[in-house]
């Protein structure tokens, strides 16, 4: 039976690999509608050890992979314990997305590192994880998962755009919810700034001081992004060689990637005739990117409060966990192209 109120920690680690986002949410059900309160939130920045571990596991042995799967899960559990103690809070459950390592739904699999059993063992709290695998088993893309949260929790916005490592959009019409990845975004910008020891381009200042290169821009625009979901493999195979082969300055490369992202996003928003968009994710803080997007996009851009910009995905994964615990649909086939809607997520019970 659906509980009237449940507190759940949502956890997200994105493709930009900047850290672990934690959001403690209270979900309140009334008359078939669910509302949420964000009780506490925090980002745990990855130190060099974890960044290196997560970056290197792509080419590691199976034994190394599963060792990291367990140790990273234990790390997440320890961070949850510290987080809850710091904010003097308790939680009914944990909903952890994990960190995507391999996402190849066309091959029938997707893997997110961060073992839910280890999280439950560290915390003693019921943990939901592995949200994508059932959808992939149903011949879906296992992504995107966030749109159901956009629809239910952020329905005041006509459309929701997240600019993280990858830019993705979701919107709901009278007949269905639609969502898809648009293009590579911060993944390219961060890849470039890391070559000079910077995690990201603060405010887009480096890009703003450069000039976009039309030859590089056209090469990037020719890359086919018209697939249901993009991932790190796509970026490394399709984007990195183009960026590495461009014989131009770093700032010009950054400016070109910003222009590319703004063009791709604006083209999508305009094509879908979306009159307004709510922007979250790290890209919302890139003033130069937002400036270029405003140049191409005909509608209204809304930038929400910091806590929503930073933690919207973690909030929605908490909501996906809430739906899973209450055995309600949390994955929409209209956006993943699976054979049916599903209730995704593996559950590891906490202390009884």
Buried (B, 14 or more C-beta within 10 A) or exposed (E): EBEEEBBBBBBBBBBBBBBBBBBBBBBEBEEEEBEBEBBBBBBBEBEEEBBEBBEEBEEBEEEEBEBBBBBBBBBBBBBBBEBBEEBEBEBBBBBBBBBBBBBEBEEEBBBBBBBBBBBBBBBEBBBBBBBBBBBBBBBBBBBBBBBBBBBBBBEEBBBBBBBBBBBBBBBBEEEEBBBBBBBBBBBBBBBBBEEEEEBBBEBBEBBBBBBBBEEBBEBBBEBEBEEBBBBBBBBEEBBEEBBEEBEBEBBBBBBBBBBBBBBBBBBBBEEBEBEEBBBBBBBBBBBBBBEBBBEBBEBEBBBBEEEBBBBBBBBBBBBBBBBBBBEEBBBBBBBBBBEEBBBBBBBBEBEE
